[in-house]
Amino acid sequence: MPDTSRKFPKLWTPDDVAEYMRVTRQTVYAFIKESDIPFKRIGRVGAKLKRLVFVPEEVIAWIDSQDDTNDLHALHARRIEGLEILEVAEELKKEEAEKDEIEEMSDEEFLAKYGEIS
């Protein structure tokens, strides 16, 4: 018979970790990918992952073990910087496509779309 008196730790979700660390859930996933933040995978069905969980004491110990909280901030900043770079790249891609479209237009098509340029 199982010991029902045993206290089991409450597990945190990625949202709980994000709230505790005051970052976004996406940043928690970046920590999982780019650092050694402790987490567990539970509830697998076949090859499909159902859930990521964290033991609060392990997360707090991990945060405390970081040489400098600036390391965490730098990781978070790199993630944000990466997103900004992607956004700029997408904007440049759109501008390039529009430039190509304009170059392929006849004068009549250009005037119909953009009007007279003074």
C-alpha positions as CSV (number, residue, x, y, z in Angstrom):
1,M,0.0,0.0,0.0
2,P,1.4,3.5,-0.9
3,D,2.5,5.8,1.8
4,T,-0.2,8.5,1.7
5,S,1.4,10.6,4.4
6,R,4.3,11.5,2.1
7,K,4.4,15.1,1.0
8,F,4.9,15.6,-2.7
9,P,6.4,18.8,-4.0
10,K,4.0,21.1,-6.0
11,L,5.3,21.2,-9.5
12,W,5.5,24.4,-11.5
13,T,4.4,24.8,-15.1
14,P,6.4,27.0,-17.6
15,D,3.9,29.8,-16.8
16,D,4.6,29.5,-13.0
17,V,8.4,29.7,-13.7
18,A,7.8,32.7,-15.9
19,E,5.8,34.5,-13.2
20,Y,8.3,33.7,-10.5
21,M,11.2,34.9,-12.7
22,R,9.2,37.9,-14.1
23,V,9.9,36.9,-17.7
24,T,7.7,35.6,-20.5
25,R,6.9,31.9,-21.0
26,Q,8.8,32.1,-24.3
27,T,11.9,33.2,-22.3
28,V,11.5,30.1,-20.0
29,Y,11.5,27.9,-23.2
30,A,14.6,29.8,-24.3
31,F,16.2,29.0,-20.9
32,I,15.3,25.3,-21.5
33,K,16.9,25.4,-24.9
34,E,20.0,27.5,-24.1
35,S,20.8,26.8,-20.5
36,D,20.7,24.0,-17.9
37,I,17.5,25.1,-16.1
38,P,16.2,21.9,-14.4
39,F,12.9,20.6,-15.7
40,K,11.1,17.3,-16.2
41,R,9.0,15.9,-19.0
42,I,5.9,14.0,-17.9
43,G,2.8,12.5,-19.5
44,R,4.3,11.2,-22.8
45,V,1.9,9.6,-25.1
46,G,4.0,7.8,-27.8
47,A,6.4,10.4,-29.1
48,K,4.2,13.3,-28.1
49,L,5.2,15.4,-25.1
50,K,2.3,16.3,-23.0
51,R,3.8,18.5,-20.3
52,L,7.0,20.2,-19.0
53,V,7.1,20.7,-15.2
54,F,9.6,22.2,-12.8
55,V,10.3,21.5,-9.1
56,P,10.3,24.9,-7.5
57,E,13.2,24.2,-5.2
58,E,15.3,23.1,-8.1
59,V,14.5,26.2,-10.1
60,I,15.3,28.5,-7.2
61,A,18.6,26.7,-6.6
62,W,19.4,27.0,-10.3
63,I,18.8,30.7,-10.2
64,D,20.9,31.1,-7.1
65,S,23.7,29.0,-8.7
66,Q,24.0,31.4,-11.7
67,D,27.3,33.3,-11.5
68,D,25.5,36.5,-12.1
69,T,21.9,37.4,-12.7
70,N,23.2,39.4,-15.6
71,D,23.8,36.0,-17.3
72,L,20.0,35.4,-17.2
73,H,19.3,38.9,-18.3
74,A,21.8,38.5,-21.2
75,L,20.1,35.3,-22.2
76,H,16.8,37.1,-22.1
77,A,18.2,40.0,-24.1
78,R,19.7,37.7,-26.7
79,R,16.3,36.2,-27.2
80,I,14.6,39.6,-27.6
81,E,17.4,40.7,-29.9
82,G,17.0,37.6,-32.0
83,L,13.3,38.3,-32.3
84,E,14.0,41.9,-33.3
85,I,16.5,40.7,-35.9
86,L,13.9,38.3,-37.3
87,E,11.3,41.2,-37.5
88,V,13.8,43.4,-39.3
89,A,14.7,40.6,-41.7
90,E,11.0,40.0,-42.5
91,E,10.5,43.8,-43.1
92,L,13.5,43.8,-45.4
93,K,12.2,40.8,-47.3
94,K,8.8,42.5,-47.8
95,E,10.6,45.7,-49.0
96,E,12.7,43.7,-51.4
97,A,9.6,41.9,-52.7
98,E,7.8,45.2,-53.2
99,K,10.9,46.6,-55.0
100,D,11.0,43.6,-57.3
101,E,7.3,44.0,-58.0
102,I,7.7,47.7,-58.9
103,E,10.6,46.9,-61.2
104,E,8.5,44.5,-63.1
105,M,5.5,46.9,-63.5
106,S,4.8,48.8,-66.6
107,D,4.5,52.6,-66.4
108,E,0.8,52.3,-66.6
109,E,0.6,49.7,-63.8
110,F,2.8,51.9,-61.6
111,L,0.7,55.0,-62.2
112,A,-2.5,53.0,-61.5
113,K,-1.1,51.7,-58.2
114,Y,0.9,54.6,-56.9
115,G,-0.4,57.6,-58.9
116,E,1.7,60.5,-60.2
117,I,5.0,61.1,-58.2
118,S,6.0,64.7,-58.1
